[in-house]
Structures are given as structure tokens and as C-alpha cells.
């Protein structure tokens, strides 16, 4: 009951921000039980940190539609003039529906073969649910099948919303999560755990990293703001990081 209340509260929070301006199963269920060459630099990104969920720092890329092709250091500065509420709603609108949808599910329990938050979700069930719920985009049910959808992405090309894959069961593409920026990804790890944020640079995940896919380029971010600037503004908004 308490977990549902926390989850509901964050859903309301994420929905409010979105309205302001704005990622293992076989057959029906092949759950992927999780048993750190990924130190490659990825793009520095902005941050969303729902501290009320006691989550690890959650980093999401910031899209800047008004940025030049070369980027613009002034993105965060422009939001500064909006004050905490304006800045946060701007970040939420630019982080992408997929990232917000994934963050909404932090704390949901892992369930082998699970397809809904109430029943619990395994890794591919989580990813499939997020894309269906936020974009009405239907992905295959299994991680291995998802690994054939969309465009193959190099580590240095990762953007928030991309799918990241891992070899966790002695076979390729046996685990999947949703990348949210700054080497972080959201996933449903294994029996007895809940959906959470982990770091691709952690040794466990880096040695098992198996590639990434981009489902639809229209879903994802184009450019990013400077990470330190975004963190500073989040702190001003009194959200811990």
C-alpha cells in the first residue's frame, strides 16, 4: 500500500510537470534474472531527481529545440529566469515522455512475466509497458526481439530513451533497460528487487553491456545542456541530488 501511494504521488508529480509545458520474457514471459568496456564517454546530460522515491541520482537528457547545431551553453541559463517551477517543468517537457514514464515506475516490484505495474514487471515487460503507455508504441515482448527493432546505437551516441541491452543469462540480449542520460539507465533487475536506476559504468553492467537501439528518433533528445548547470538549478529548486 505504501509503495502504491509513493508511486501514485510521483505519477501525479510527473504528470503535473508534463502538463505545465508540456526499458524479460519468452512467449508470454521469459524473465531475465540479472546475476560494469563501458567507460566510454557518453553525452553529459541534465537531471531529474525524484528524491521522494529514494532513487539514485537520475540523469535525463535535455532537449533544446531552440539550440543551434553546435549546442548552446545558455540553455540552463535561459531556464534560470523562469524560477524553480518554470525550470523544472521545462526540464520535464524536454526529457521526453519515455524517460518520465520510466521514472514513474521506480519502486514497482520485479515479477517474472509481469506485464503491469500492479502485477509487477520483469525487464522487458517494464520496457514494453513504458513505450505502450507513453507513446502507444508496441514493442515485442522479449528483450532479444527488442534488440532487432530500430537503429543500432554506439555507446557514444546514446540519448535518453534509447534501449540498452545486457548479457546476464549466458546469452546475448537477455536483459534490457531504458537509458536516461549521464550513463544511467532504468530497469527491472531481478526477483526480489524493484525498478531502479543503475550506472552503465558500474563493473557489473559494463562487462555485460550488449549494445543499444534507438526505436524512433522523434522520441529522443537532440542536444543537451551542461550537466553542472542543470544540477545547480535542480538544487535551487530544493530537489536533492
C-alpha positions as CSV (number, residue, x, y, z in Angstrom):
1,X,0.0,0.0,0.0
2,X,2.8,2.4,0.9
3,X,4.6,1.6,-2.3
4,X,1.5,2.3,-4.3
5,X,1.0,5.6,-2.6
6,X,4.6,6.7,-3.3
7,X,4.2,5.6,-6.9
8,X,0.9,7.4,-7.3
9,X,2.4,10.6,-5.8
10,X,5.3,10.6,-8.2
11,X,3.0,9.9,-11.1
12,X,1.0,12.9,-10.1
13,X,4.2,15.0,-9.9
14,X,5.4,13.8,-13.3
15,X,2.0,14.4,-14.8
16,X,1.9,17.9,-13.4
17,X,5.3,18.8,-14.9
18,X,4.3,17.4,-18.2
19,X,1.1,19.4,-18.2
20,X,2.9,22.6,-17.2
21,X,4.6,23.0,-20.6
22,X,4.2,20.4,-21.8
23,X,13.3,-0.1,-20.8
24,X,12.3,-10.2,-19.9
25,X,10.2,-12.6,-21.2
26,X,9.8,-15.7,-23.5
27,X,6.4,-16.3,-25.0
28,X,4.3,-14.6,-22.5
29,X,7.2,-14.4,-20.1
30,X,10.9,-15.1,-20.2
31,X,12.2,-13.1,-17.3
32,X,15.7,-12.0,-17.3
33,X,17.4,-12.5,-14.0
34,X,20.5,-10.4,-13.5
35,X,23.3,-12.4,-11.9
36,X,30.4,-2.7,-15.4
37,X,34.2,-1.8,-21.9
38,X,31.6,0.8,-21.0
39,X,33.7,3.6,-19.5
40,X,33.4,5.3,-22.9
41,X,32.4,8.9,-22.5
42,X,28.7,9.4,-23.2
43,X,26.9,12.7,-23.5
44,X,26.7,14.9,-20.5
45,X,23.1,15.4,-19.6
46,X,20.6,17.2,-17.4
47,X,19.0,15.7,-14.3
48,X,15.6,14.6,-12.9
49,X,15.9,13.5,-9.3
50,X,12.7,12.3,-7.6
51,X,14.2,12.2,-4.1
52,X,10.9,11.2,-2.6
53,X,11.4,7.8,-4.0
54,X,14.9,7.5,-2.5
55,X,16.2,6.8,-6.0
56,X,19.8,7.0,-7.1
57,X,20.6,10.3,-8.9
58,X,18.5,10.2,-12.1
59,X,20.0,11.9,-15.1
60,X,17.9,12.7,-18.1
61,X,19.0,14.4,-21.3
62,X,17.5,17.8,-22.0
63,X,16.3,18.5,-25.4
64,X,16.7,22.1,-26.6
65,X,14.6,22.8,-29.7
66,X,15.9,26.3,-29.9
67,X,19.6,25.3,-29.8
68,X,21.9,25.6,-32.7
69,X,23.6,22.6,-34.3
70,X,26.7,23.4,-32.3
71,X,24.8,23.5,-29.0
72,X,24.1,26.3,-26.7
73,X,25.6,26.8,-23.2
74,X,22.8,29.2,-22.4
75,X,20.0,26.6,-22.2
76,X,20.1,26.2,-18.5
77,X,20.7,29.9,-18.1
78,X,17.5,30.7,-20.0
79,X,15.6,28.5,-17.7
80,X,17.1,30.2,-14.7
81,X,15.0,33.3,-15.3
82,X,11.8,31.1,-15.0
83,X,12.4,30.2,-11.4
84,X,12.3,26.7,-9.9
85,X,8.8,25.8,-11.1
86,X,9.4,27.0,-14.6
87,X,12.8,25.4,-14.9
88,X,11.6,22.0,-13.7
89,X,8.6,22.0,-15.9
90,X,10.9,22.9,-18.8
91,X,13.2,20.0,-18.0
92,X,10.3,17.6,-17.8
93,X,9.0,18.7,-21.1
94,X,12.3,18.2,-22.8
95,X,13.4,15.0,-21.1
96,X,10.9,13.0,-23.2
97,X,7.7,11.1,-22.3
98,X,9.6,7.8,-22.3
99,X,12.0,8.9,-19.6
100,X,9.2,10.4,-17.5
101,X,7.2,7.2,-18.0
102,X,10.1,5.1,-16.9
103,X,10.8,7.2,-13.8
104,X,7.2,6.9,-12.8
105,X,7.7,3.2,-12.3
106,X,10.6,3.4,-9.9
107,X,9.8,1.2,-6.9
108,X,7.5,-1.2,-8.8
109,X,8.4,-4.8,-7.8
110,X,10.0,-7.2,-10.2
111,X,7.7,-10.0,-11.3
112,X,8.8,-12.7,-13.8
113,X,6.4,-12.5,-16.7
114,X,4.7,-9.4,-15.2
115,X,3.0,-7.0,-17.6
116,X,1.5,-4.3,-15.5
117,X,2.7,-2.1,-12.5
118,X,0.1,-3.6,-10.2
119,X,1.1,-7.2,-11.0
120,X,4.8,-6.3,-11.2
121,X,7.1,-6.1,-14.2
122,X,10.2,-8.0,-15.5
123,X,12.8,-6.2,-17.5
124,X,11.2,-6.5,-21.0
125,X,7.7,-6.2,-19.5
126,X,8.8,-2.8,-18.0
127,X,10.2,-1.5,-21.3
128,X,7.2,-2.7,-23.3
129,X,4.8,-1.1,-20.8
130,X,6.6,2.3,-20.8
131,X,6.6,2.6,-24.6
132,X,3.0,1.4,-24.9
133,X,1.8,3.7,-22.0
134,X,3.6,6.8,-23.1
135,X,3.8,6.6,-26.9
136,X,1.2,4.0,-27.7
137,X,4.2,2.2,-29.4
138,X,4.1,-1.6,-29.2
139,X,7.4,-3.3,-28.8
140,X,8.0,-7.1,-28.9
141,X,7.7,-8.8,-25.5
142,X,11.2,-10.3,-25.3
143,X,14.5,-8.4,-24.9
144,X,16.1,-10.4,-27.6
145,X,13.3,-9.4,-30.0
146,X,13.6,-5.8,-28.9
147,X,17.3,-5.9,-29.9
148,X,16.3,-6.2,-33.5
149,X,13.9,-3.1,-33.5
150,X,15.1,0.3,-34.6
151,X,18.6,1.6,-35.1
152,X,21.8,0.2,-33.6
153,X,23.5,2.9,-31.5
154,X,27.1,3.2,-30.4
155,X,27.8,4.0,-26.7
156,X,29.0,7.5,-27.6
157,X,25.7,8.1,-29.4
158,X,23.4,7.2,-26.5
159,X,20.5,9.6,-25.8
160,X,17.7,9.5,-23.2
161,X,15.0,7.0,-24.2
162,X,17.3,4.5,-26.0
163,X,17.2,0.8,-25.1
164,X,20.3,-0.7,-23.5
165,X,20.9,-4.4,-23.6
166,X,23.0,-6.8,-21.4
167,X,24.1,-10.4,-21.4
168,X,23.1,-11.5,-18.0
169,X,22.0,-15.1,-18.6
170,X,24.8,-16.5,-20.7
171,X,23.1,-15.4,-23.8
172,X,23.0,-12.1,-25.7
173,X,20.3,-9.6,-25.2
174,X,18.9,-11.3,-22.1
175,X,18.3,-8.0,-20.2
176,X,17.1,-4.6,-21.2
177,X,16.6,-1.2,-19.7
178,X,15.9,2.4,-20.7
179,X,18.8,4.9,-20.9
180,X,18.1,8.2,-19.2
181,X,21.4,10.0,-19.7
182,X,24.7,10.5,-17.9
183,X,25.5,6.7,-18.1
184,X,22.3,6.0,-16.1
185,X,19.5,3.6,-17.0
186,X,16.2,2.5,-15.5
187,X,15.4,-1.2,-15.4
188,X,13.7,-4.0,-13.5
189,X,16.6,-6.1,-12.4
190,X,15.7,-9.4,-10.8
191,X,13.4,-11.4,-8.4
192,X,13.2,-9.7,-5.0
193,X,14.1,-6.2,-6.3
194,X,12.2,-3.2,-7.7
195,X,12.6,-1.0,-10.7
196,X,15.5,1.3,-10.1
197,X,18.3,3.4,-11.6
198,X,21.8,1.9,-12.2
199,X,25.0,3.1,-13.8
200,X,26.4,1.7,-17.1
201,X,29.9,2.4,-15.7
202,X,29.5,0.0,-12.8
203,X,31.6,-3.0,-13.4
204,X,28.7,-5.5,-13.3
205,X,26.9,-3.7,-16.1
206,X,29.9,-2.5,-18.2
207,X,31.2,-6.0,-18.7
208,X,27.8,-7.3,-19.6
209,X,26.8,-4.4,-21.9
210,X,25.5,-5.8,-25.1
211,X,24.5,-2.8,-27.2
212,X,21.8,-0.2,-27.6
213,X,18.9,0.5,-30.0
214,X,17.0,3.7,-30.9
215,X,13.4,3.0,-31.6
216,X,12.2,6.2,-33.1
217,X,14.4,9.3,-33.4
218,X,11.4,11.5,-33.0
219,X,11.1,10.3,-29.4
220,X,14.6,11.3,-28.3
221,X,16.6,14.4,-27.5
222,X,18.7,16.3,-30.0
223,X,21.0,18.4,-27.8
224,X,21.9,18.6,-24.2
225,X,22.6,21.2,-21.6
226,X,25.7,21.3,-19.4
227,X,25.2,18.8,-16.6
228,X,26.6,21.0,-13.8
229,X,24.4,23.9,-14.8
230,X,21.3,21.7,-14.7
231,X,22.3,20.2,-11.3
232,X,22.7,23.7,-9.9
233,X,19.2,24.7,-10.9
234,X,17.7,21.5,-9.5
235,X,19.4,22.3,-6.2
236,X,17.9,25.7,-6.3
237,X,14.5,24.1,-6.7
238,X,15.3,22.2,-3.5
239,X,15.4,18.8,-5.1
240,X,18.3,16.8,-3.7
241,X,20.9,15.3,-5.9
